[in-house]
């Protein structure tokens, strides 16, 4: 069955200005969504939101840590559309996003394009035409196909910033695993679940969003504990860990030890770790691969210096 109506689902905590920009983008769609459902990960409702030409509903989904999986499930549970369009609160939709997802006619999970904005690009009066002059694509992400749908054979490519799937597919696989709490791993687990259930994943042409800058860290040292916990939960479920690039960076930084049956956290990130991974406003996105290259270069320099030190004779103590 080809979906005919789309519900847009957003999960959010804070980021009021980002949410208003997302809503402005939705109000300018060539095909309007049937509704917007906001699963807010905070008790206080959002106030002073823009008037929309479609219904807007909020639901509170709170917990001691970010309940990302539970919030997406809660939003989906309220949705009335045939197609569920998930947008992160920092992703402004291009004017044809809803139409592109509906027109794709793909009975599986669809991943749209994500372009990254530098700090300040989303100031008042923004336009998507203006975004196109400054937005960049993530170096670690595959670009969209020229047209139609390109089947993705690796579930690990799934990122949850901007995706859509028919409501019946979401219900069939049971949604996100709510045992994943805090940051990291719940989207990869969902992609794996879809893949194991025989559901298709595809990149589609269009369905573009513009990711708004906000302070962030890559690898996410500020979420060290939840990343480690969720990686171990993924391993219990599927037999191997996920987020290995983040874990590898943590290991190079001396934050974790992998010599035992489970990962052991050795220390909390310090100011140097925070500074190394911080995304500055002139960086549209932070890149773990760049941090890993820098860490490996530093370790190589230390190893080389240690080896050369052996060429010098020991100085006898007086």
Order of alpha helices (4+ residues) and beta strands (2+ residues): beta-alpha-beta-beta-alpha-beta-beta-alpha-beta-beta-alpha-beta-beta-beta-alpha-alpha-beta-beta-alpha-alpha-beta-beta-alpha-alpha
